Amino acid sequence: MDGVDLAIDEGELLTLLGPSGCGKTTTLNAIAGFVVPDAGRVRIDGAEVTERPAWQRGLGIVFQSYALFPHMSVADNVAFGLRERGVGRAEAGDRVREALALVRLQGVADRRPAQLSGGQQQRVALARALVIRPRVLLLDEPLAALDRKLREEMRAELKEIQRAVGTTTVFVTHDQHEALGLSDRVAVMRHGRIEQLGTPEDVYERPATAFVADFVGASSALTARATSGDLVEICGARIAVRLDRILHPGETVRLLIRPERVALGPVGTNTIPARVSGVMYLGDHSEVRLELADGTRLVASVRGRAAVSAGERVFAHLPEGAFLETR
């Protein structure tokens, strides 16, 4: 970690998003008490906990591996933290039933983890973390081991559960879709630093750096030359742009544009000629790969099956408000 400064609001779900090795799990481990930072402080509810061991921090933790005890029943797995805290048997039983109901696993209390699906095991791990009524819930890539369809289902359920209990939550993932779909705010990390902290809309629509723009959603990079305050030239085509500043004629401008903002159509305002280099049909949309006259690559996302094929000459429409400038 390098200068990580985070303040997480009560009841908020904040996601640490970034590639492998960016520092997101280390940040989570510092909050959890598994590592002690060389500098700085960790506070929970205003209390200094930097030197306090993990078991004294009142946190619920769910790991990617779930870490369930294979020799224990589901109910005993969920009750483990309560027993360690000296909660009486009657109260523990009530809280276990409540936690299993919350994650929709009322009928599996007597089963062993090996008798459950991956999604059910993930829910048991979540119930075990929630049953102690933690001050903060820490989730370290909890959906990574699931297949895509189940991961999408569990993502929706996890958001519903977090909203229902209102527990402050820190979620770690490398998956942009999880981060955008689950979070109140997203901290995009790189090389141990936070590149941008904001709402999902902020980091997607207004990325602070080229790394954020590229990591959070696909984008195509274009190099342009400004011809006036709001006009640029790309491969000989005059393109109007609406940026956060007035351009200076002659300057080089580096632009990004999302695939869903690029349209294919007839020649017109803000269009640029291109050659289709490939088409990928992805069900609800197609990804059309384009090559401009200077070899620059551009991607367009069109609904359904694209009405073009590799080798065709087309015009790409680039809306003036669709560009992001990077420096």
VEXDOTI-924111 format. One record per residue (C-alpha): residue number from 1; residue in three letters; z, x negated, y negated. Coordinates in nm, 4 decimals, decimal comma, always signed. Last residue first. Layout:
<rs>
  resi  resn        pz        px        py
   NUM   ALA         Z         X         Y
...
</rs>
This chain:
<rs>
  resi  resn        pz        px        py
   327   ARG   -2,0201   +0,3309   -1,2916
   326   THR   -2,1014   +0,6627   -1,1351
   325   GLU   -2,2600   +0,9649   -1,3004
   324   LEU   -2,2600   +1,2989   -1,1217
   323   PHE   -2,5709   +1,5147   -1,1393
   322   ALA   -2,6080   +1,8847   -1,0617
   321   GLY   -2,6129   +2,0191   -1,4177
   320   GLU   -2,9767   +1,9248   -1,4789
   319   PRO   -3,0915   +2,0902   -1,1573
   318   LEU   -3,2944   +1,8508   -0,9343
   317   HIS   -3,5996   +2,0217   -0,7826
   316   ALA   -3,7653   +1,8189   -0,5081
   315   PHE   -4,1429   +1,8464   -0,4830
   314   VAL   -4,3140   +1,8107   -0,1462
   313   ARG   -4,5573   +1,5891   +0,0435
   312   GLU   -4,5410   +1,6372   +0,4186
   311   GLY   -4,4897   +1,3441   +0,6581
   310   ALA   -4,2018   +1,4963   +0,8519
   309   SER   -4,1962   +1,8753   +0,8524
   308   VAL   -4,1423   +2,1557   +0,6023
   307   ALA   -4,0321   +2,5191   +0,6261
   306   ALA   -3,6702   +2,4170   +0,6869
   305   ARG   -3,4774   +2,6206   +0,9438
   304   GLY   -3,1696   +2,7951   +0,8103
   303   ARG   -3,0599   +2,7282   +0,4563
   302   VAL   -3,1709   +2,4060   +0,2896
   301   SER   -2,9807   +2,0791   +0,2412
   300   ALA   -3,1813   +1,8157   +0,0554
   299   VAL   -3,1375   +1,4404   +0,1010
   298   LEU   -3,2833   +1,1663   -0,1189
   297   ARG   -3,3749   +0,8106   -0,0241
   296   THR   -3,5242   +0,5738   -0,2812
   295   GLY   -3,8432   +0,4069   -0,1554
   294   ASP   -4,0011   +0,3638   -0,4987
   293   ALA   -4,2220   +0,6725   -0,4604
   292   LEU   -3,9337   +0,8890   -0,3406
   291   GLU   -3,8370   +0,9395   +0,0232
   290   LEU   -3,6908   +1,2663   +0,1443
   289   ARG   -3,4605   +1,3641   +0,4286
   288   VAL   -3,4329   +1,7371   +0,4897
   287   GLU   -3,1049   +1,8518   +0,6431
   286   SER   -3,1364   +2,2002   +0,7837
   285   HIS   -2,8866   +2,4820   +0,7555
   284   ASP   -2,7005   +2,7453   +0,9578
   283   GLY   -2,8023   +2,5788   +1,2825
   282   LEU   -2,8224   +2,2049   +1,2179
   281   TYR   -3,2001   +2,1433   +1,2140
   280   MET   -3,2661   +1,7825   +1,1157
   279   VAL   -3,5845   +1,7041   +0,9227
   278   GLY   -3,7403   +1,3637   +0,8597
   277   SER   -3,9283   +1,1416   +0,6156
   276   VAL   -4,0475   +1,4235   +0,3890
   275   ARG   -4,2399   +1,2592   +0,1052
   274   ALA   -4,1333   +1,3064   -0,2545
   273   PRO   -4,2570   +1,4248   -0,5929
   272   ILE   -3,9907   +1,4906   -0,8596
   271   THR   -3,8982   +1,8174   -1,0196
   270   ASN   -3,6897   +1,8730   -1,3313
   269   THR   -3,9239   +2,1349   -1,4753
   268   GLY   -4,2027   +2,2380   -1,2412
   267   VAL   -4,3883   +2,1429   -0,9240
   266   PRO   -4,3409   +2,3957   -0,6485
   265   GLY   -4,0321   +2,4090   -0,4270
   264   LEU   -3,7624   +2,2172   -0,2438
   263   ALA   -3,4054   +2,2370   -0,3720
   262   VAL   -3,1428   +1,9640   -0,4206
   261   ARG   -2,7948   +2,0942   -0,5081
   260   GLU   -2,6886   +2,1300   -0,1433
   259   PRO   -2,7682   +1,7622   -0,0842
   258   ARG   -2,5165   +1,6489   -0,3512
   257   ILE   -2,6441   +1,4375   -0,6394
   256   LEU   -2,5307   +1,0946   -0,7559
   255   LEU   -2,6461   +0,9061   -1,0639
   254   ARG   -2,6530   +0,5475   -1,1814
   253   VAL   -2,7860   +0,5179   -1,5357
   252   THR   -2,9758   +0,2203   -1,6763
   251   GLU   -2,9913   +0,2129   -2,0543
   250   GLY   -3,3212   +0,2368   -2,2402
   249   PRO   -3,2286   +0,5265   -2,4664
   248   HIS   -2,8495   +0,5648   -2,4948
   247   LEU   -2,6990   +0,8584   -2,3055
   246   ILE   -2,4665   +1,1171   -2,4554
   245   ARG   -2,1570   +1,1721   -2,2445
   244   ASP   -2,0053   +1,3990   -1,9804
   243   LEU   -2,3428   +1,4529   -1,8143
   242   ARG   -2,6113   +1,7201   -1,8292
   241   VAL   -2,9398   +1,5720   -1,7088
   240   ALA   -3,3042   +1,6473   -1,7848
   239   ILE   -3,5510   +1,4676   -1,5577
   238   ARG   -3,8770   +1,3048   -1,6634
   237   ALA   -4,0607   +1,1808   -1,3529
   236   GLY   -4,1915   +0,8217   -1,3419
   235   CYS   -3,9830   +0,7227   -1,0392
   234   ILE   -3,6724   +0,8605   -1,2103
   233   GLU   -3,6803   +0,8847   -1,5905
   232   VAL   -3,3813   +1,0154   -1,7789
   231   LEU   -3,3219   +1,2795   -2,0447
   230   ASP   -2,9988   +1,3900   -2,2126
   229   GLY   -2,9461   +1,1437   -2,4955
   228   SER   -3,2979   +1,0061   -2,4751
   227   THR   -3,5192   +0,8000   -2,2413
   226   ALA   -3,2408   +0,6963   -2,0034
   225   ARG   -3,3529   +0,4944   -1,7020
   224   ALA   -3,2502   +0,6203   -1,3584
   223   THR   -3,1003   +0,4837   -1,0369
   222   LEU   -3,0365   +0,7549   -0,7793
   221   ALA   -2,7648   +0,7746   -0,5144
   220   SER   -2,7683   +1,0641   -0,2679
   219   SER   -2,4471   +1,2433   -0,1772
   218   ALA   -2,2556   +1,3528   +0,1311
   217   GLY   -1,9077   +1,4966   +0,1035
   216   VAL   -1,5802   +1,3278   +0,0189
   215   PHE   -1,6582   +0,9693   +0,1185
   214   ASP   -1,9656   +0,9217   -0,1025
   213   ALA   -1,8259   +1,0825   -0,4159
   212   VAL   -1,4874   +0,9181   -0,3622
   211   PHE   -1,6482   +0,5748   -0,3227
   210   ALA   -1,8674   +0,6255   -0,6304
   209   THR   -1,5540   +0,6840   -0,8341
   208   ALA   -1,3705   +0,9680   -1,0113
   207   PRO   -1,5292   +1,2469   -0,8095
   206   ARG   -1,5774   +1,5665   -1,0135
   205   GLU   -1,7094   +1,8402   -0,7820
   204   TYR   -1,5574   +1,7135   -0,4565
   203   VAL   -1,2395   +1,5447   -0,5806
   202   ASP   -1,1716   +1,8153   -0,8371
   201   GLU   -1,2455   +2,1111   -0,6097
   200   PRO   -1,0080   +1,9784   -0,3436
   199   THR   -0,7413   +1,9521   -0,6138
   198   GLY   -0,6592   +1,6109   -0,7512
   197   LEU   -0,5641   +1,2516   -0,6818
   196   GLN   -0,8322   +0,9830   -0,6979
   195   GLU   -0,8755   +0,6221   -0,5867
   194   ILE   -0,5218   +0,5946   -0,4501
   193   ARG   -0,4691   +0,2373   -0,3384
   192   GLY   -0,4142   +0,0693   -0,0015
   191   HIS   -0,7734   -0,0505   +0,0321
   190   ARG   -0,9069   +0,3017   -0,0243
   189   MET   -0,7218   +0,6311   -0,0549
   188   VAL   -0,8262   +0,9820   -0,1624
   187   ALA   -0,5163   +1,1833   -0,2534
   186   VAL   -0,5939   +1,5527   -0,2028
   185   ARG   -0,4170   +1,8496   -0,3591
   184   ASP   -0,3426   +2,2052   -0,2473
   183   SER   -0,4910   +2,1074   +0,0835
   182   LEU   -0,6172   +2,2701   +0,3984
   181   GLY   -0,9922   +2,3216   +0,3671
   180   LEU   -1,0806   +2,0179   +0,1559
   179   ALA   -0,8690   +1,7762   +0,3595
   178   GLU   -0,9741   +1,9149   +0,6969
   177   HIS   -1,3395   +1,9045   +0,5935
   176   GLN   -1,3030   +1,5473   +0,4644
   175   ASP   -1,1769   +1,4189   +0,8002
   174   HIS   -0,9934   +1,0838   +0,7760
   173   THR   -0,6609   +1,2651   +0,7963
   172   VAL   -0,2945   +1,2492   +0,6940
   171   PHE   -0,1064   +1,5644   +0,5935
   170   VAL   +0,2051   +1,5652   +0,3753
   169   THR   +0,3807   +1,9022   +0,3723
   168   THR   +0,6417   +2,0769   +0,1583
   167   THR   +0,7510   +2,3710   +0,3704
   166   GLY   +0,6490   +2,7179   +0,2534
   165   VAL   +0,7104   +2,8771   +0,5948
   164   ALA   +0,4217   +3,1257   +0,5775
   163   ARG   +0,1879   +2,9014   +0,3759
   162   GLN   +0,2333   +2,6201   +0,6264
   161   ILE   +0,1721   +2,8596   +0,9147
   160   GLU   -0,1483   +2,9986   +0,7626
   159   LYS   -0,2805   +2,6489   +0,6883
   158   LEU   -0,2049   +2,5346   +1,0418
   157   GLU   -0,3796   +2,8375   +1,1855
   156   ALA   -0,7009   +2,7658   +0,9923
   155   ARG   -0,6998   +2,4009   +1,0970
   154   MET   -0,6175   +2,5034   +1,4527
   153   GLU   -0,9370   +2,7068   +1,4775
   152   GLU   -1,1485   +2,4267   +1,3302
   151   ARG   -0,9935   +2,1712   +1,5651
   150   LEU   -1,0524   +2,4025   +1,8597
   149   LYS   -1,4234   +2,4164   +1,7807
   148   ARG   -1,4502   +2,0414   +1,7201
   147   ASP   -1,2597   +1,9179   +2,0222
   146   LEU   -0,8953   +1,8250   +1,9728
   145   ALA   -0,7517   +1,4718   +1,9587
   144   ALA   -0,7840   +1,4421   +1,5796
   143   LEU   -0,5934   +1,7620   +1,5011
   142   PRO   -0,2499   +1,6113   +1,4298
   141   GLU   -0,3883   +1,3233   +1,2171
   140   ASP   -0,0334   +1,2300   +1,1080
   139   LEU   +0,1455   +1,5458   +0,9909
   138   LEU   +0,4678   +1,5035   +0,7928
   137   LEU   +0,6761   +1,8128   +0,7128
   136   VAL   +0,9296   +1,7773   +0,4308
   135   ARG   +1,2761   +1,9293   +0,3884
   134   PRO   +1,2749   +2,0106   +0,7560
   133   ARG   +1,3828   +2,3422   +0,9055
   132   ILE   +1,4830   +2,1869   +1,2416
   131   VAL   +1,2494   +2,4335   +1,4142
   130   LEU   +0,9501   +2,3140   +1,2114
   129   ALA   +0,8916   +1,9796   +1,3846
   128   ARG   +0,9404   +2,1219   +1,7340
   127   ALA   +0,7121   +2,4152   +1,6473
   126   LEU   +0,4414   +2,1711   +1,5331
   125   ALA   +0,4676   +1,9718   +1,8556
   124   VAL   +0,4463   +2,2959   +2,0536
   123   ARG   +0,1414   +2,3974   +1,8491
   122   GLN   -0,0353   +2,0709   +1,9309
   121   GLN   +0,0422   +2,1199   +2,2973
   120   GLN   -0,1147   +2,4657   +2,2785
   119   GLY   -0,4315   +2,3236   +2,1222
   118   GLY   -0,4585   +2,0567   +2,3894
   117   SER   -0,4207   +2,3158   +2,6635
   116   LEU   -0,0872   +2,3641   +2,8374
   115   GLN   +0,0311   +2,3078   +3,1945
   114   ALA   +0,0858   +1,9357   +3,1332
   113   PRO   +0,3321   +2,0250   +2,8543
   112   ARG   +0,5652   +2,1996   +3,1023
   111   ARG   +0,5984   +2,5774   +3,1042
   110   ASP   +0,9168   +2,7786   +3,0490
   109   ALA   +0,8553   +2,8692   +2,6828
   108   VAL   +0,4922   +2,9676   +2,7422
   107   GLY   +0,4850   +3,3366   +2,6479
   106   GLN   +0,6051   +3,3191   +2,2881
   105   LEU   +0,3433   +3,0626   +2,1893
   104   ARG   +0,2045   +3,2137   +1,8692
   103   VAL   +0,2986   +2,9242   +1,6358
   102   LEU   +0,5528   +3,1358   +1,4458
   101   ALA   +0,6647   +3,3025   +1,7683
   100   LEU   +0,7449   +2,9608   +1,9135
    99   ALA   +0,9515   +2,8761   +1,6050
    98   GLU   +1,1471   +3,2046   +1,6179
    97   ARG   +1,2139   +3,1660   +1,9900
    96   VAL   +1,3371   +2,8108   +1,9293
    95   ARG   +1,5548   +2,9272   +1,6398
    94   ASP   +1,7221   +3,1966   +1,8484
    93   GLY   +1,7846   +2,9599   +2,1382
    92   ALA   +1,9269   +2,6962   +1,9043
    91   GLU   +2,1644   +2,9513   +1,7531
    90   ALA   +2,2942   +3,0456   +2,0970
    89   ARG   +2,3151   +2,6859   +2,2223
    88   GLY   +2,5000   +2,5491   +1,9199
    87   VAL   +2,3269   +2,3038   +1,6833
    86   GLY   +2,4609   +1,9500   +1,7281
    85   ARG   +2,1838   +1,7717   +1,5389
    84   GLU   +2,0453   +1,6040   +1,8508
    83   ARG   +2,0483   +1,9430   +2,0204
    82   LEU   +1,8430   +2,0902   +1,7372
    81   GLY   +1,5896   +1,8085   +1,7546
    80   PHE   +1,5337   +1,8685   +2,1265
    79   ALA   +1,5009   +2,2473   +2,1007
    78   VAL   +1,1192   +2,2435   +2,0792
    77   ASN   +1,0903   +2,0170   +2,3820
    76   ASP   +1,3480   +2,2246   +2,5690
    75   ALA   +1,1525   +2,5442   +2,5017
    74   VAL   +0,8249   +2,3854   +2,6122
    73   SER   +0,9877   +2,2676   +2,9330
    72   MET   +1,0910   +1,9065   +2,9737
    71   HIS   +0,9580   +1,6395   +3,2110
    70   PRO   +0,6487   +1,5665   +2,9970
    69   PHE   +0,8461   +1,5017   +2,6753
    68   LEU   +0,6003   +1,5759   +2,3944
    67   ALA   +0,4722   +1,2918   +2,1746
    66   TYR   +0,2026   +1,5096   +2,0027
    65   SER   -0,0472   +1,2177   +2,0368
    64   GLN   -0,1732   +1,2664   +1,6790
    63   PHE   +0,1865   +1,2785   +1,5584
    62   VAL   +0,3869   +1,5682   +1,4158
    61   ILE   +0,6934   +1,4860   +1,2054
    60   GLY   +0,9701   +1,7045   +1,0628
    59   LEU   +1,1895   +1,5343   +0,8047
    58   GLY   +1,5616   +1,5542   +0,7369
    57   ARG   +1,5892   +1,1954   +0,6122
    56   GLN   +1,8718   +1,0780   +0,8396
    55   TRP   +1,6574   +1,0302   +1,1513
    54   ALA   +1,4153   +0,8068   +0,9597
    53   PRO   +1,6749   +0,5517   +0,8547
    52   ARG   +1,7841   +0,5415   +0,4865
    51   GLU   +1,6766   +0,2315   +0,2940
    50   THR   +1,4217   +0,4086   +0,0726
    49   VAL   +1,6115   +0,7384   +0,0735
    48   GLU   +1,7061   +0,7855   -0,2950
    47   ALA   +1,7743   +1,1555   -0,3502
    46   GLY   +1,5636   +1,3535   -0,5983
    45   ASP   +1,4639   +1,6125   -0,3390
    44   ILE   +1,3215   +1,3216   -0,1384
    43   ARG   +1,2904   +0,9834   -0,3100
    42   VAL   +1,1074   +0,6739   -0,1872
    41   ARG   +1,1321   +0,3625   -0,4041
    40   GLY   +0,9196   +0,0671   -0,5073
    39   ALA   +0,8687   -0,2787   -0,3636
    38   ASP   +0,8380   -0,4348   -0,0199
    37   PRO   +0,8149   -0,0849   +0,1309
    36   VAL   +1,0422   -0,0058   +0,4278
    35   VAL   +0,8590   +0,1127   +0,7383
    34   PHE   +0,9413   +0,3928   +0,9834
    33   GLY   +1,1319   +0,5781   +0,7124
    32   ALA   +0,9168   +0,8906   +0,7106
    31   ILE   +0,7969   +0,8427   +0,3532
    30   ALA   +0,7091   +0,4800   +0,4282
    29   ASN   +0,5393   +0,5899   +0,7501
    28   LEU   +0,3243   +0,8373   +0,5555
    27   THR   +0,2149   +0,5608   +0,3182
    26   THR   +0,1380   +0,3350   +0,6145
    25   THR   -0,0622   +0,6212   +0,7661
    24   LYS   -0,2716   +0,6504   +0,4472
    23   GLY   -0,3192   +0,2782   +0,3924
    22   CYS   -0,7001   +0,2484   +0,3932
    21   GLY   -0,7166   +0,1022   +0,7445
    20   SER   -0,9281   +0,3816   +0,8900
    19   PRO   -1,1124   +0,5760   +0,6217
    18   GLY   -0,9427   +0,7981   +0,3638
    17   LEU   -0,7537   +1,1160   +0,2936
    16   LEU   -0,3817   +1,1600   +0,2252
    15   THR   -0,3408   +1,5364   +0,2059
    14   LEU   -0,0864   +1,7248   -0,0027
    13   LEU   +0,0416   +2,0647   +0,1034
    12   GLU   +0,2780   +2,1850   -0,1675
    11   GLY   +0,5962   +2,3836   -0,1063
    10   GLU   +0,7984   +2,1703   -0,3484
     9   ASP   +0,5690   +1,9492   -0,5513
     8   ILE   +0,4657   +1,6022   -0,4376
     7   ALA   +0,5005   +1,3082   -0,6763
     6   LEU   +0,2938   +1,0093   -0,5670
     5   ASP   +0,2665   +0,6531   -0,6963
     4   VAL   +0,0894   +0,4049   -0,4659
     3   GLY   +0,0763   +0,0671   -0,6422
     2   ASP   -0,0786   -0,1187   -0,3506
     1   MET   +0,0000   +0,0000   +0,0000
</rs>
